[in-house]
Amino acid sequence: MNRLLKIGMALMMSIVVGLWAEDNVIKEPPKGNLRYTIMVEKFKNEAGWSGRYSIGDGMTTAMTNILRKSGWFVVLGDKEMREASMKEQDFAAGGRTMKGKKTPKMGRMTPAQLLVRGSITHVQETSAKQGKLNFMGISLGGSGGEAEINLTIYLVDSTTGQVVASKDIIGSSGRTGYSLGYSGSDLGGLTGGFGGEEKDNVQKAIEDSVGQITNYLIAQLDEIPWEASVMMVKGSKVIINRGERDGLSIGKVFNVGEVEELIDPDTGELLDSEMSVVGTIKVTKIKKKIAYCKPLSGTAAISKGMSVFPQDR
């Protein structure tokens, strides 16, 4: 009887752990997934929490780290990193450095299509050594106290400045750390940018928060238009300004056409856009930031500057 009881308890524990693990996985991007450029703004610490580190900086670092590792986005440096880059460009342009191929050039920075902003509204730490779940006297999922972080995140369209999605998140140190749902050097718990030291409960709660945020952001992408532009048309060759970095794959088919923006005459706000399709193209060769395509239809009508949209989205 005792043996059967132990087997039952072990089975229950494996089911619980399995459910937690399934919830805390960031799935692999599908083949041919088109990526958006994204930048993480510094998270505001509106909770008044203070400790060994700045919790706002910690959230920003962890968020940037997990978005990059996820493979779903082209992740740009945060605002401080970009400002440092611009200062270096200004320094080089001032004539105080040697000129050469390594000299930072102005006007080449990649713009962010999407911005992630967040506000930390509450941080709570407890010292109770209790489990999150009790089954037949066995405590599962907790020890040494816990921490909980409440925050609100916003996904902002950088073109319009409008919030396209928002969500309240509760991060807990008692949850299993997020992992990538595929093999590779990044498989396993994400460090959140805190280096190799042992993580405290607040850091674990941050790690849980950014995992939840990433899965939420991924779920919003189907509602956000993806667009490229025709850079050059030469005979039967069409070059567009997106490439391997942006998730393009050989064989991907796109619509090409003219886009008319519908602007509110009273406010100047962009309300919508209408695309008149003139042809279709298929990717035949990919480089890091550009792709070579061949026209499938409308060859004579396709010209430089036209907009390019995926056919299957």
Buried (B, 14 or more C-beta within 10 A) or exposed (E): EEEEEEEEBEEBBEEBEEEBBEEBBBEBBEEBBBBBBBBBBBBBBBBEBEEEBBBBBBBBBBBBBBBBBBBBBBBBBBBEEBEEBEEEBEEBEEEEEEEEEEEBEEEEBEEBBBBBBBBBBEBBBBEEEEEBBEEEEEEBBBEEBBBBBBBBBBBBBBEEEEEEBEBEBBBBBBBBBBBBBEEEEBEEBBBBBBEEEEBBBBBBBBBBBBBBBBBBBBEEBEEBEBBBBBBEBEEEBBBBBBBBBBBBEEEBEBBBBBBEEEEEEEEEEBEEEEBEBBBBBBBBEBEEEBBBBEBBEBBEBBBEEBBBBBEEE
